[in-house]
C-alpha cells in the first residue's frame, strides 16, 4: 500500500515556476541611442551612437573634440571623459612616453587628452629651461602664458599649417615661421640654444613645445622680462610688438589664458577635463602645485 502510494507520487507532473530569460547583453551594454557630433573636415557633423559607445568606443573618442562633448548630457559626459582619460593616462605628465612618440602616434590620441598633455609639455620645458627665472617671474605665470600662446597659435593642433600671401609657412603647435625655424638653426650653431630641429620636428608636439619654451625665453630677453611685450613679439617680432596687431594678439592670448588655461567660465567639457588634468598633474608633478 505504502509502495503503491509512493509510486503514484513520483509519477505526478511538477509545475515549475516561470522564470523570464536573462538578457545578459542588455545588463552589460547600455544600447540607449544618443545623437552627438564629431569633428570632420574642420566642421562638426551629427553622429549616432549609444551610451555604451560614448563610454567605451575608442574610435568614437578619436573623432570627438572637446566641443563635441559639450552637448553630451552631464552625467554621461563625465562617465565618457573619465573612461577616455583613464585609457590614456600613460601619456599624461610622462616625458619618457612623450620622448618615444612620433607625430602619427599623437594623431591617434583623442583631442581632449592632447589638450592636457600639450599644456603639460609646455610646463615641462619652461621649467626645464627656467624660463623667466632671471626676471623673477613665477613659473606658473610663464608656463600658463606660453600655453596660452600655443593655444592661440594652433588651438593645440600639432598638424596645423598656415601659409600667408608671401609664401611663409607657420607650422605645428607653436606655428613656427620660416624665419623662426631658420633662426633656431643659427642660434644652435652659435651655441645659444641646445637643440637643432628639422622642419618635420615642428609637427612633433614634444619638440614643438620645446621650441615654444625656448623662443618665448628669447623674446623675454629681448623684452627685458616684460611678459606682455614678449607675448606681443611672439606674433609681431620685437620691432613691431606695440602696433595694433600686437595689441590684438596680446588681448587674445590673455583671454585664452584667463578662460581656458586657468579655467574661468570655460565650456563644460573643457572645464571637466581641465579639473581632471589638474588632479593628474598634481599626482605626477606635486612640486608644481606650489610653483606660484
Helices and strands as residue ranges (DSSP letters): H 2-10, H 24-28, E 33-40, E 43-50, H 51-56, H 58-61, H 66-69, H 74-87, G 89-91, H 95-99, H 103-107, H 111-128, G 133-135, H 139-154, E 161-163, E 169-171, H 178-189, G 199-203, H 205-222, H 227-236, G 238-240, H 244-256, I 257-261, H 268-284, G 286-290
